[in-house]
Amino acid sequence: MAEMSDGGLVTLALKPDALTVDCGRAALVVTARQAPAACLSPVVDQDRVRRQGAMALRRTRDGFAVDAVRPKGADRPWSPAVGGDTGDETSIARPVSRGAVDATPPEAELQPEE
């Protein structure tokens, strides 16, 4: 785990339980594993490295800019393109929220005021 100048954390998650914890609090998670789909933090995982190869990351206002060794669509004899690449691979940003979740407890769980 490393702290950035703005106080955000960049983590290297090596174990599954660490990955679960880091997904909720890090500004960026780097892992050799497959990140869970519900991860709230931006992630560089095994699938992204397989698609793009080595990457240089630069901090931006919205996340991180990515300069990849194998950018999307590059097809070289020594580094063939990976099929099925879709989406923007030039940045890593915090996933978009799926909307607000109502945390109000059900009526049955509320205690009467004294």
DSSP file (Angstrom, degrees, kcal/mol; ACC not computed):
  #  RESIDUE AA STRUCTURE BP1 BP2  ACC     N-H-->O    O-->H-N    N-H-->O    O-->H-N    TCO  KAPPA ALPHA  PHI   PSI    X-CA   Y-CA   Z-CA
    1    1 A M              0   0    0      0, 0.0     2,-0.4     0, 0.0    10,-0.2   0.000 360.0 360.0 360.0 135.7    0.0    0.0    0.0
    2    2 A A  E     -A   10   0A   0      8,-2.6     8,-2.8     0, 0.0     2,-0.5  -0.985 360.0-135.2-131.0 142.3    1.3    3.5   -0.9
    3    3 A E  E     -A    9   0A   0     -2,-0.4     6,-0.2     6,-0.2     5,-0.1  -0.842  18.9-144.1 -98.8 131.0   -0.1    6.9    0.0
    4    4 A M    >   -     0   0    0      4,-3.3     3,-2.1    -2,-0.5    -1,-0.0  -0.363  33.6 -96.4 -84.6 170.0   -0.3    9.5   -2.8
    5    5 A S  T 3  S+     0   0    0      1,-0.3    -1,-0.1     2,-0.1    -2,-0.0   0.771 125.2  52.4 -60.2 -27.3    0.2   13.2   -2.2
    6    6 A D  T 3  S-     0   0    0      2,-0.1    -1,-0.3     1,-0.0     3,-0.1   0.389 123.1-103.0 -90.6   4.9   -3.5   13.8   -1.9
    7    7 A G  S <  S+     0   0    0     -3,-2.1    -2,-0.1     1,-0.3     2,-0.0   0.283  77.9 135.9  93.8 -10.2   -3.9   11.1    0.7
    8    8 A G        -     0   0    0     -5,-0.1    -4,-3.3     1,-0.1     2,-0.4  -0.311  49.7-126.2 -67.7 155.6   -5.4    8.5   -1.7
    9    9 A L  E     -A    3   0A   0     16,-0.4    18,-2.6    -6,-0.2    19,-1.4  -0.858  14.7-162.0-109.2 139.4   -4.1    4.9   -1.5
   10   10 A V  E     -Ab   2  28A   0     -8,-2.8    -8,-2.6    -2,-0.4     2,-0.3  -0.986  22.8-166.7-112.7 126.1   -2.7    2.7   -4.2
   11   11 A T  E     - b   0  29A   0     17,-2.5    19,-2.9    -2,-0.5     2,-0.6  -0.858  25.2-149.3-119.8 150.5   -2.8   -0.9   -3.2
   12   12 A L  E     - b   0  30A   0     -2,-0.3     2,-0.8    17,-0.2    19,-0.2  -0.937  23.2-158.8-112.1 102.8   -1.2   -4.1   -4.5
   13   13 A A  E     + b   0  31A   0     17,-2.3    19,-0.6    -2,-0.6    20,-0.4  -0.750  24.2 163.0 -91.2 110.1   -3.7   -6.8   -3.6
   14   14 A L        +     0   0    0     -2,-0.8    -1,-0.2    17,-0.1    17,-0.1   0.694  61.6  51.7 -98.0 -23.7   -2.0  -10.2   -3.5
   15   15 A K  S  > S-     0   0    0      1,-0.1     4,-2.2    18,-0.0     3,-0.3  -0.870  82.8-121.2-117.5 149.4   -4.6  -12.2   -1.5
   16   16 A P  H  > S+     0   0    0      0, 0.0     4,-1.9     0, 0.0     5,-0.1   0.874 113.0  50.9 -56.2 -40.6   -8.4  -12.5   -2.2
   17   17 A D  H  > S+     0   0    0      1,-0.2     4,-1.7     2,-0.2     5,-0.1   0.865 109.8  50.6 -68.6 -33.5   -9.3  -11.1    1.2
   18   18 A A  H  > S+     0   0    0     -3,-0.3     4,-2.9     2,-0.2    -1,-0.2   0.884 107.5  54.5 -67.3 -38.1   -7.0   -8.1    0.7
   19   19 A L  H  X S+     0   0    0     -4,-2.2     4,-1.9     1,-0.2    -2,-0.2   0.901 106.6  51.1 -62.1 -41.8   -8.6   -7.5   -2.7
   20   20 A T  H  < S+     0   0    0     -4,-1.9     4,-0.4     2,-0.2    -1,-0.2   0.915 114.4  42.9 -62.3 -44.3  -12.1   -7.4   -1.1
   21   21 A V  H >< S+     0   0    0     -4,-1.7     3,-1.2     1,-0.2     4,-0.4   0.929 114.2  50.2 -68.1 -45.7  -11.0   -4.8    1.5
   22   22 A D  H >X S+     0   0    0     -4,-2.9     4,-2.3     1,-0.3     3,-1.2   0.804  96.4  70.5 -65.4 -30.4   -9.0   -2.7   -0.9
   23   23 A C  T 3< S+     0   0    0     -4,-1.9    17,-0.7     1,-0.3    18,-0.6   0.714 101.8  45.6 -62.0 -20.3  -11.9   -2.5   -3.4
   24   24 A G  T <4 S+     0   0    0     -3,-1.2    -1,-0.3    -4,-0.4    -2,-0.2   0.584 124.8  24.2 -98.1 -11.1  -13.8   -0.2   -1.1
   25   25 A R  T <4 S+     0   0    0     -3,-1.2   -16,-0.4    -4,-0.4     2,-0.2   0.588  92.0  96.2-132.3 -13.0  -11.1    2.2    0.0
   26   26 A A     <  -     0   0    0     -4,-2.3     3,-0.2     1,-0.1   -16,-0.2  -0.532  58.9-143.9 -89.1 150.2   -8.3    2.5   -2.5
   27   27 A A  S    S+     0   0    0    -18,-2.6     2,-0.3     1,-0.3   -17,-0.2   0.733  96.0   8.8 -75.5 -24.5   -7.9    5.2   -5.2
   28   28 A L  E     -b   10   0A   0    -19,-1.4   -17,-2.5    13,-0.1     2,-0.5  -0.935  68.2-157.0-156.8 133.2   -6.4    2.4   -7.4
   29   29 A V  E     -bc  11  43A   0     13,-2.5    15,-2.7    -2,-0.3     2,-0.5  -0.958   6.6-168.1-113.3 128.7   -6.1   -1.4   -6.9
   30   30 A V  E     +bc  12  44A   0    -19,-2.9   -17,-2.3    -2,-0.5     2,-0.3  -0.971  20.5 158.3-114.3 129.4   -3.4   -3.4   -8.7
   31   31 A T  E     -b   13   0A   0     13,-2.5   -17,-0.1    -2,-0.5     4,-0.1  -0.997  47.4-143.2-151.0 150.1   -3.8   -7.1   -8.6
   32   32 A A  S    S+     0   0    0    -19,-0.6     2,-0.1    -2,-0.3    13,-0.1   0.453  87.2  78.1 -87.5  -2.9   -2.7  -10.2  -10.5
   33   33 A R  S    S-     0   0    0    -20,-0.4    13,-1.8    13,-0.1     2,-0.6  -0.348  98.2 -87.7 -95.0 177.9   -6.1  -11.7   -9.8
   34   34 A Q        -     0   0    0     11,-0.2    -2,-0.1    12,-0.1     3,-0.1  -0.813  45.7-131.4 -87.4 121.9   -9.5  -11.1  -11.4
   35   35 A A        -     0   0    0     -2,-0.6     2,-0.1    -4,-0.1    10,-0.1  -0.462  25.7-104.5 -73.7 145.3  -11.2   -8.2   -9.6
   36   36 A P    >   -     0   0    0      0, 0.0     3,-1.8     0, 0.0    -1,-0.1  -0.394  23.1-123.7 -67.5 147.8  -14.8   -8.6   -8.5
   37   37 A A  T 3  S+     0   0    0      1,-0.3    -2,-0.1    -2,-0.1     0, 0.0   0.776 110.7  58.8 -62.2 -26.7  -17.4   -6.9  -10.7
   38   38 A A  T 3  S+     0   0    0      2,-0.0    -1,-0.3     0, 0.0     2,-0.1   0.354  73.8 133.5 -85.9   6.3  -18.7   -5.1   -7.6
   39   39 A C    <   -     0   0    0     -3,-1.8   -15,-0.1     1,-0.2     4,-0.1  -0.394  43.1-160.5 -62.0 127.4  -15.3   -3.4   -6.9
   40   40 A L        +     0   0    0    -17,-0.7   -16,-0.2    -2,-0.1    -1,-0.2   0.609  67.5  75.2 -85.8 -14.0  -15.8    0.3   -6.2
   41   41 A S  S    S-     0   0    0    -18,-0.6   -14,-0.1    53,-0.1   -13,-0.1  -0.663  94.3 -97.5 -97.6 153.2  -12.2    1.3   -6.9
   42   42 A P        -     0   0    0      0, 0.0   -13,-2.5     0, 0.0     2,-0.4  -0.448  50.2-155.2 -63.5 144.6  -10.5    1.6  -10.2
   43   43 A V  E     -c   29   0A   0    -15,-0.2     2,-0.6    50,-0.2   -13,-0.2  -0.969  30.5-163.3-133.6 139.3   -8.6   -1.6  -11.0
   44   44 A V  E     +c   30   0A   0    -15,-2.7   -13,-2.5    -2,-0.4     2,-0.2  -0.968  40.9 163.7-110.6 107.7   -5.6   -2.8  -13.0
   45   45 A D     >  -     0   0    0     -2,-0.6     4,-2.2   -15,-0.2     5,-0.2  -0.525  53.6 -82.0-119.9-175.2   -6.2   -6.6  -13.0
   46   46 A Q  H  > S+     0   0    0    -13,-1.8     4,-2.1     1,-0.2     5,-0.1   0.847 124.4  53.0 -59.9 -37.4   -5.0   -9.7  -14.9
   47   47 A D  H  > S+     0   0    0    -14,-0.2     4,-2.0     2,-0.2    -1,-0.2   0.916 109.6  47.7 -66.5 -41.8   -7.4   -9.2  -17.7
   48   48 A R  H  > S+     0   0    0      2,-0.2     4,-2.7     1,-0.2     5,-0.3   0.912 112.7  48.5 -66.5 -41.5   -6.3   -5.6  -18.4
   49   49 A V  H  X S+     0   0    0     -4,-2.2     4,-2.6     1,-0.2    -1,-0.2   0.887 109.9  53.0 -65.0 -38.0   -2.6   -6.5  -18.3
   50   50 A R  H  < S+     0   0    0     -4,-2.1    -1,-0.2    -5,-0.2    -2,-0.2   0.893 115.5  40.8 -63.0 -39.8   -3.3   -9.4  -20.7
   51   51 A R  H  < S+     0   0    0     -4,-2.0    31,-0.2    -5,-0.1    -2,-0.2   0.890 131.3  22.0 -74.3 -40.8   -5.0   -7.0  -23.1
   52   52 A Q  H  < S-     0   0    0     -4,-2.7    18,-2.3     1,-0.3    17,-0.5   0.574  87.0-148.8-110.8 -11.9   -2.7   -4.0  -22.8
   53   53 A G     <  +     0   0    0     -4,-2.6    -1,-0.3    -5,-0.3    -2,-0.1  -0.413  64.3   3.1  73.0-155.0    0.7   -5.3  -21.6
   54   54 A A  S    S-     0   0    0     14,-0.1    15,-2.5    -2,-0.1     2,-0.4  -0.293  75.6-160.5 -64.0 149.5    2.8   -3.0  -19.4
   55   55 A M  E     -D   68   0B   0     13,-0.2     2,-0.5    14,-0.1    13,-0.2  -0.979  19.3-148.5-135.8 145.2    1.2    0.4  -18.6
   56   56 A A  E     -D   67   0B   0     11,-2.3    11,-2.5    -2,-0.4     2,-0.4  -0.967  23.9-157.0-106.5 129.4    2.3    3.8  -17.4
   57   57 A L  E     -D   66   0B   0     -2,-0.5     2,-0.4     9,-0.2     9,-0.2  -0.900   9.4-170.2-111.8 135.6   -0.3    5.5  -15.3
   58   58 A R  E     -D   65   0B   0      7,-2.2     7,-3.5    -2,-0.4     2,-0.2  -0.987  28.1-116.5-123.1 134.1   -0.6    9.2  -14.8
   59   59 A R  E     +D   64   0B   0     -2,-0.4     5,-0.3     5,-0.2     2,-0.2  -0.483  38.9 176.5 -70.1 133.4   -2.9   10.8  -12.2
   60   60 A T  E >   -D   63   0B   0      3,-2.7     3,-0.7    -2,-0.2    -1,-0.0  -0.748  46.7 -96.5-126.0 176.2   -5.6   13.0  -13.7
   61   61 A R  T 3  S+     0   0    0     -2,-0.2     3,-0.0     1,-0.2    -2,-0.0   0.844 124.7  38.9 -62.6 -33.8   -8.6   14.8  -12.2
   62   62 A D  T 3  S-     0   0    0     31,-0.0    32,-0.6    -3,-0.0     2,-0.3   0.397 131.7 -70.6-100.2   1.8  -10.9   11.9  -13.0
   63   63 A G  E <  S-DE  60  93B   0     -3,-0.7    -3,-2.7    30,-0.2     2,-0.4  -0.887  83.6 -24.4 151.2-118.0   -8.7    9.0  -12.2
   64   64 A F  E     -DE  59  92B   0     28,-2.6    28,-3.0    -2,-0.3     2,-0.3  -0.999  45.1-137.0-137.8 137.2   -5.6    7.8  -14.1
   65   65 A A  E     -DE  58  91B   0     -7,-3.5    -7,-2.2    -2,-0.4     2,-0.5  -0.732  25.5-144.2 -88.5 143.9   -4.5    8.2  -17.8
   66   66 A V  E     -D   57   0B   0     24,-2.4     2,-0.6    -2,-0.3    -9,-0.2  -0.940  18.8-172.7-117.4 126.9   -3.1    5.0  -19.3
   67   67 A D  E     -D   56   0B   0    -11,-2.5   -11,-2.3    -2,-0.5     2,-0.3  -0.953  25.2-164.6-111.6 107.8   -0.2    4.7  -21.8
   68   68 A A  E     -D   55   0B   0     -2,-0.6   -13,-0.2   -13,-0.2   -15,-0.1  -0.664  30.1-139.3 -99.7 148.2   -0.2    1.1  -22.8
   69   69 A V  S    S+     0   0    0    -15,-2.5   -16,-0.2   -17,-0.5    -1,-0.1   0.859 108.0  35.6 -64.8 -36.2    2.5   -0.9  -24.5
   70   70 A R  S    S-     0   0    0    -18,-2.3    -1,-0.3   -16,-0.3     3,-0.1  -0.740  86.7-166.0-120.5  80.4   -0.3   -2.6  -26.5
   71   71 A P    >   -     0   0    0      0, 0.0     3,-2.2     0, 0.0    19,-0.0  -0.206  42.2 -70.7 -65.2 160.9   -3.0    0.0  -27.1
   72   72 A K  T 3  S+     0   0    0      1,-0.3     3,-0.1     9,-0.1   -20,-0.0  -0.221 120.8  14.8 -53.1 131.5   -6.4   -1.1  -28.3
   73   73 A G  T 3  S+     0   0    0      1,-0.3     2,-0.4     9,-0.2    -1,-0.3   0.307  86.0 138.6  87.1  -8.6   -6.3   -2.4  -31.9
   74   74 A A    <   -     0   0    0     -3,-2.2     2,-0.5     6,-0.1    -1,-0.3  -0.567  29.4-174.3 -73.2 126.9   -2.5   -2.7  -32.1
   75   75 A D        +     0   0    0     -2,-0.4    -1,-0.0     5,-0.1     3,-0.0  -0.934  10.8 164.8-126.9 107.2   -1.6   -5.9  -34.0
   76   76 A R  B >   -F   79   0C   0      3,-1.6     3,-0.9    -2,-0.5    -2,-0.0  -0.888  46.3-119.3-121.3 150.8    2.0   -6.8  -34.1
   77   77 A P  T 3  S+     0   0    0      0, 0.0    -1,-0.1     0, 0.0     0, 0.0   0.865 118.3  40.2 -57.0 -35.8    3.7  -10.1  -35.0
   78   78 A W  T 3  S+     0   0    0      1,-0.3    -3,-0.0    -3,-0.0     0, 0.0   0.540 129.2  30.8 -90.0  -7.8    5.3  -10.3  -31.6
   79   79 A S  B <  S-F   76   0C   0     -3,-0.9    -3,-1.6     3,-0.0    -1,-0.3  -0.559  82.1-159.8-149.8  77.1    2.2   -9.0  -29.8
   80   80 A P        -     0   0    0      0, 0.0    -5,-0.1     0, 0.0    -6,-0.1  -0.210  29.3 -98.5 -63.8 150.1   -1.0  -10.0  -31.5
   81   81 A A        -     0   0    0     -8,-0.1     2,-0.5     1,-0.1    -6,-0.1  -0.332  34.3-122.5 -64.1 147.6   -4.2   -8.1  -30.9
   82   82 A V    >   -     0   0    0    -31,-0.2     3,-0.8    -8,-0.1    -9,-0.2  -0.837  28.5-123.0 -95.2 126.9   -6.6   -9.6  -28.4
   83   83 A G  T 3  S+     0   0    0     -2,-0.5    -1,-0.0     1,-0.2     0, 0.0  -0.281  87.6  33.1 -67.8 152.3  -10.1  -10.2  -29.8
   84   84 A G  T 3  S+     0   0    0      1,-0.3     2,-0.4    -2,-0.0    -1,-0.2   0.577  72.3 158.1  83.0  10.5  -13.2   -8.8  -28.2
   85   85 A D    <   +     0   0    0     -3,-0.8     2,-0.3   -34,-0.0    -1,-0.3  -0.551  11.8 158.8 -70.1 123.6  -11.6   -5.5  -27.0
   86   86 A T        +     0   0    0     -2,-0.4   -14,-0.0     2,-0.1     2,-0.0  -0.937  29.9  37.5-137.5 162.3  -14.3   -2.9  -26.5
   87   87 A G  S    S-     0   0    0     -2,-0.3     2,-0.5     2,-0.0     0, 0.0  -0.059  94.9 -47.3  87.5 170.9  -14.5    0.2  -24.5
   88   88 A D        +     0   0    0      1,-0.1     3,-0.2     2,-0.0    -2,-0.1  -0.683  47.0 174.5 -82.5 122.1  -12.1    3.0  -23.7
   89   89 A E        +     0   0    0     -2,-0.5    -1,-0.1     1,-0.1   -21,-0.1   0.154  60.2  86.2-112.5  16.3   -8.8    1.7  -22.5
   90   90 A T  S    S+     0   0    0    -25,-0.1   -24,-2.4   -23,-0.1     2,-0.3   0.396  93.1  32.5 -99.8   3.3   -6.9    5.0  -22.3
   91   91 A S  E     -E   65   0B   0    -26,-0.3     2,-0.5    -3,-0.2   -26,-0.2  -0.988  60.2-145.2-152.1 160.8   -8.1    5.8  -18.7
   92   92 A I  E     +E   64   0B   0    -28,-3.0   -28,-2.6    -2,-0.3     2,-0.3  -0.984  30.7 167.7-127.9 118.4   -8.9    4.3  -15.4
   93   93 A A  E     -E   63   0B   0     -2,-0.5   -50,-0.2   -30,-0.2   -30,-0.2  -0.877  45.9 -84.6-128.1 160.7  -11.7    6.0  -13.5
   94   94 A R        -     0   0    0    -32,-0.6   -53,-0.1    -2,-0.3     3,-0.1  -0.445  61.2 -98.6 -61.2 132.8  -13.8    5.1  -10.5
   95   95 A P        -     0   0    0      0, 0.0     2,-0.2     0, 0.0    -1,-0.1  -0.181  43.3 -99.3 -54.8 146.8  -16.7    3.1  -11.7
   96   96 A V        -     0   0    0      1,-0.1     2,-0.0    -3,-0.1    -3,-0.0  -0.481  41.8-107.7 -69.7 134.9  -20.0    5.0  -12.1
   97   97 A S        -     0   0    0     -2,-0.2     3,-0.1     1,-0.1    -1,-0.1  -0.336  16.0-136.2 -62.5 142.4  -22.3    4.7   -9.2
   98   98 A R        -     0   0    0      1,-0.3    -1,-0.1    -3,-0.1     2,-0.1   0.246  64.3 -79.0 -84.7  13.7  -25.4    2.5  -10.0
   99   99 A G        -     0   0    0      2,-0.1    -1,-0.3     0, 0.0     2,-0.1  -0.281  66.1 -47.1 108.6 163.9  -27.6    5.1   -8.2
  100  100 A A        -     0   0    0     -3,-0.1     2,-0.5    -2,-0.1     0, 0.0  -0.364  48.2-143.5 -69.6 145.8  -28.4    5.9   -4.7
  101  101 A V        -     0   0    0     -2,-0.1     2,-0.6     2,-0.0    -2,-0.1  -0.952  16.9-126.0-111.3 128.2  -29.3    3.1   -2.3
  102  102 A D        -     0   0    0     -2,-0.5    -2,-0.0     1,-0.1     0, 0.0  -0.629  25.4-177.5 -76.2 117.3  -31.9    3.8    0.3
  103  103 A A        +     0   0    0     -2,-0.6    -1,-0.1     2,-0.1    -2,-0.0   0.261  37.2 127.9 -99.6  10.4  -30.4    2.9    3.7
  104  104 A T        -     0   0    0      1,-0.1     3,-0.1     0, 0.0    -2,-0.1  -0.521  62.1-122.4 -68.8 126.4  -33.6    3.7    5.7
  105  105 A P        -     0   0    0      0, 0.0     5,-0.1     0, 0.0    -1,-0.1  -0.339  34.3 -91.9 -68.8 153.2  -34.4    0.7    7.9
  106  106 A P    >>  -     0   0    0      0, 0.0     3,-1.7     0, 0.0     4,-0.6  -0.238  36.7-108.6 -60.9 153.9  -37.8   -0.9    7.5
  107  107 A E  G >4 S+     0   0    0      1,-0.3     3,-1.1     2,-0.2     0, 0.0   0.839 117.9  60.7 -51.4 -39.0  -40.6    0.3    9.7
  108  108 A A  G 34 S+     0   0    0      1,-0.3    -1,-0.3     3,-0.0     0, 0.0   0.743 103.3  50.4 -66.1 -23.1  -40.5   -2.9   11.7
  109  109 A E  G <4 S+     0   0    0     -3,-1.7     2,-0.3     2,-0.1    -1,-0.3   0.525  86.2 105.0 -93.3  -6.8  -36.9   -2.4   12.7
  110  110 A L    <<  -     0   0    0     -3,-1.1    -3,-0.0    -4,-0.6     0, 0.0  -0.562  65.7-136.6 -78.4 138.4  -37.4    1.2   14.0
  111  111 A Q        -     0   0    0     -2,-0.3     2,-0.1     1,-0.1    -2,-0.1  -0.736  24.5-111.1 -90.6 139.3  -37.4    1.7   17.8
  112  112 A P        -     0   0    0      0, 0.0     2,-0.2     0, 0.0    -1,-0.1  -0.441  36.3-110.8 -67.3 143.7  -40.1    4.0   19.2
  113  113 A E              0   0    0      1,-0.1     0, 0.0    -2,-0.1     0, 0.0  -0.507 360.0 360.0 -75.2 143.8  -38.6    7.2   20.6
  114  114 A E              0   0    0     -2,-0.2    -1,-0.1    -3,-0.0     0, 0.0   0.435 360.0 360.0 -98.3 360.0  -38.8    7.6   24.4
